[in-house]
């Protein structure tokens, strides 16, 4: 598959309802994993109140609620995208990508993670990373922000499966038609 066809199919993939649904699901899973980790820390902290909770109260009061609202908004944006309005899902993805600024404002992700099983932190950060990458692919495609052939760079977009891209051909369209 040549680069022109690959770019066209990637653009279709990244603006497909299927891919947007993947983004929303990853966002939901990320928030769910954060809540599981926070619940585990609360149990651990009750058992050992001498632990340093660092900025945990900020996560209860600001961090988690902000991410949960963002995840709820992503669902609403997906619903609107299914009706043809894709600008909201792009904004949702852009907001998630900017999460580092919000996290910095509450003192980072906190040392409280260090007091619980590492799987909670790993699960959260894995979903965060995947949601941000998927969301970035959506946002940059909708906004037309890809520079040159960046959309073909797997370090940016993630692995590109050419066989998977073929399902984004239109009915009766052949690769030669978009090459």
C-alpha positions in Angstrom: 0.0 0.0 0.0 1.5 3.3 -1.0 1.6 6.3 1.4 -1.1 8.3 -0.3 -3.6 5.4 0.1 -2.4 4.7 3.6 -2.9 8.4 4.6 -6.4 8.4 3.2 -7.4 5.3 5.0 -5.8 6.4 8.3 -7.8 9.6 8.1 -11.0 7.6 7.6 -10.1 5.3 10.4 -9.3 8.1 12.9 -12.6 9.8 12.1 -14.7 6.7 12.2 -17.3 6.1 14.9 -15.5 2.8 15.7 -12.3 4.6 16.5 -14.0 7.3 18.4 -15.8 4.6 20.4 -12.4 3.1 21.2 -11.2 6.5 22.5 -14.2 6.9 24.7 -13.9 3.4 26.1 -10.2 3.9 26.9 -11.1 7.2 28.6 -13.8 5.4 30.7 -11.4 2.6 31.6 -8.7 5.1 32.6 -11.1 6.9 35.0 -12.3 3.5 36.3 -8.7 2.5 37.0 -8.0 5.7 38.7 -11.0 5.2 41.0 -9.9 1.6 41.8 -6.5 2.9 42.8 -8.0 5.7 44.9 -10.3 3.2 46.6 -7.4 0.9 47.3 -5.4 3.8 48.8 -8.3 4.8 51.0 -8.4 1.3 52.5 -4.6 1.2 52.9 -4.6 4.7 54.5 -7.3 3.7 57.0 -5.2 0.7 58.0 -2.0 2.8 58.3 -2.8 6.5 58.8 0.9 7.3 59.2 1.4 7.0 55.4 2.0 10.2 53.6 -1.1 10.8 51.5 0.8 13.6 49.6 -1.9 15.2 47.3 -4.5 12.5 47.7 -7.2 15.0 48.9 -6.6 17.1 45.8 -7.3 14.0 43.7 -10.5 13.3 45.6 -11.7 17.0 45.4 -10.4 18.1 42.0 -8.4 15.5 40.0 -10.9 12.6 39.9 -14.0 14.8 39.5 -12.4 16.6 36.5 -11.4 13.4 34.8 -14.8 11.8 35.5 -16.6 14.9 34.0 -14.3 14.6 31.0 -15.1 10.9 30.5 -18.9 11.7 30.8 -18.5 14.5 28.3 -16.6 12.1 25.9 -19.7 9.9 25.9 -22.0 12.8 25.0 -19.5 13.9 22.3 -19.5 10.4 20.9 -23.3 10.5 20.8 -23.2 13.8 18.8 -20.5 12.3 16.5 -22.9 9.5 15.7 -25.3 12.1 14.5 -22.6 13.8 12.3 -21.2 16.5 14.7 -17.6 15.4 15.2 -16.2 18.7 16.6 -17.0 17.8 20.2 -15.1 14.6 20.1 -12.1 16.5 18.8 -12.4 19.0 21.7 -12.7 16.1 24.2 -9.6 14.5 22.8 -7.7 17.8 22.9 -8.7 18.4 26.5 -7.5 14.9 27.5 -4.2 15.6 25.8 -3.9 18.7 27.9 -4.4 16.8 31.1 -0.8 17.3 32.2 -1.4 21.0 32.9 -4.4 20.1 35.1 -2.4 17.4 36.9 0.5 19.8 37.5 -2.0 22.2 39.2 -2.8 19.7 41.9 0.8 18.6 42.4 1.2 15.8 39.9 -0.2 12.3 40.1 1.1 12.0 43.7 3.2 9.7 45.8 0.1 8.0 47.2 0.3 5.5 44.3 3.5 4.2 45.9 1.6 2.8 48.9 -0.6 0.5 46.9 -0.1 -2.5 44.6 1.7 -1.2 41.4 -0.9 -2.8 39.2 -3.3 0.1 40.0 -0.9 2.7 38.8 0.1 0.6 35.8 -3.5 0.0 34.7 -4.3 3.7 35.1 -1.3 5.0 33.2 -1.6 2.4 30.4 -5.2 3.5 29.7 -4.2 7.1 30.0 -1.4 6.7 27.4 -3.7 4.8 25.0 -6.6 7.2 25.4 -4.3 10.2 24.8 -2.8 8.6 21.7 -6.1 7.6 20.3 -7.6 11.0 21.1 -4.7 12.8 19.6 -5.1 10.8 16.3 -8.8 11.9 16.3 -8.2 15.5 17.1 -5.3 16.0 14.7 -7.2 14.4 11.9 -10.4 16.3 12.5 -8.5 19.6 12.8 -6.2 18.9 9.9 -3.2 19.4 12.1 -1.0 16.6 10.7 2.3 18.0 9.3 3.5 16.4 6.1 3.5 12.7 6.6 3.3 12.7 10.4 0.1 10.6 10.2 2.3 7.8 8.8 4.7 7.9 11.8 4.0 4.9 14.0 5.9 6.6 16.9 3.1 9.2 16.9 0.0 7.3 15.8 0.8 3.8 17.1 1.2 0.7 15.0 -0.3 0.9 11.5 -1.9 -2.3 10.4 -2.4 -2.2 6.6 -4.7 -5.1 6.6 -6.9 -3.4 9.2 -6.9 -0.2 7.0 -8.5 -2.1 4.2 -11.9 -2.1 6.0 -12.0 1.7 5.5 -12.2 1.4 1.8 -15.6 2.6 0.6 -17.9 0.0 -1.1 -16.6 -1.0 -4.5 -13.5 1.2 -3.9 -10.1 -0.3 -4.6 -6.7 0.8 -3.4 -5.8 2.0 -6.9 -8.7 4.5 -6.7 -7.0 6.4 -3.8 -3.4 5.8 -4.7 
